[in-house]
């Protein structure tokens, strides 16, 4: 699975998929202070994806729980969606990453939703060389 993340700016628009506030994969966590909260929001987003997709928990409930646990705020631009919508979109992106030349994600942050999604996809759908068991 090949997943690349490219940094986009207003002056330099990149091609690919950007997870914005219209996406079902938009992170529920708002980063007020990037220096202090980006890492916490990134880690919380990975847990959010796992708990919604793999554990079947309600996205709104888990977002609120993780926000409280990590001292984060819920973004006012985040619109709660169903776990099925999130699972369907993640499966769609995984298929793109596995069947084409790769998945290109666009980010306007150093550490955002795209990074958490990439980490989740690489964990959930490991490359064939990561699936072998070495026996000595």
N, C-alpha and C positions, 0 to 999 in steps of 0.2 A: 504494500500500500504506500503510495507516494502522496504526501500532503505537504504543500508549501504554503507559507504565510508571507505575504508581501506587504510592506508598509506603504500606505497610500496617504497622500496629502492633498490639499485643495489644488495645489499647483501641478501635482503629478498623479493623475488618475490611473489606477491599475485595473487590469481585467481579472475577473474572478468573482467569487461569492463573498459578499460582505454580510455579516450578521448584524443587521441594524434593528431598530425598534419595531420594524414591521415583520421581523422573522420570529417564528415560534421558538427559535434557539437563542433569542436575545437574553442576555444575562439579567436576572432579576436584581442584581446587586449594583447599587450606584456607588461610584468611586468619587468621593468629594475631594479627597487629598491623595493624588496618585502616588506620591512618595511613601505614604503610610498605609494606604489601603489596597493598592493594586495587587499585591501578593496575596492578601487575605481574600479578596474578591475572586481572584483566579483559583485559589485552592477551594473556596466554597462552591464555585461554579462546577468544578470537576466532581465534587461530592454530590451536588444537586443533580447533575446528569446521571450519575451512578444510581442514586436513590430513586429517581423518577423512572429511569429506563429499566434498570435491573431489579430493583426492589418493588416497583409498582406503587410507590408512594405518590400522594397528591402534590403536584407542582407548587401550588400556593402554600400549602401547609409546610412543605419542606423548605421553601424559600424563606418563609417567616422564621422557622426554627433556626436555619443556618445564619440568617441575618442577626438574630439575637445572640446566638452562640459566638459569632465572630465580631460583634460590635459594628456591623454594617447596616446600611439603610437600604430599603427596597426602592428601586428606581421608580419615579413617578411615570416614566415612559413605558415601563414593563406592563404588559397585559397578560394576566394569567391564562394559560392554555391547558389543554388536557395532556395527560401522559401519553395517550395514543398519538396525538399530533406530534409530540416531541420524538417518540419512537419512530414514527413514519418518516419524519424528516431526516433523522440520524441514519436510518437504514438507506434512504435515498442517497445521501451524501457518501455513505460507505460504498455503495454500488458504483458511484462515480469514481471514487478513489481506487477501486479495485478493477474497473473495466476499461478505463481510459488511460491517458498518459499521466493521470493523477488528478488530485483535487487541489485547486488553487483558491486559497482563502485570502481575503483582503482585510487588513486591520489598520485602524488609525491610532492604535495604541501600542506601546511596547509590550503590554501584557493584557490581553482582553479575552472576550468570549471565544474568539477564533483559536487562541492558544489552548484554552481548556478543552474545546471541542477536538482539536488535533490530538491532544494527549489521551482523551477518552477513546477516540477512534483507534489510535495505535495500540491502546491497551485491549480494547474489545475485539479488534480484528488484527491480531499480530501477523507480521510477515511470515511466510513459510519457514524462513531460516530461524525464526524465533520459536517455532513450534516443535522443533526436534528435541528429543531427549538424548543427551550424551551419556553413554555408558562406557566406563573404562575397565 
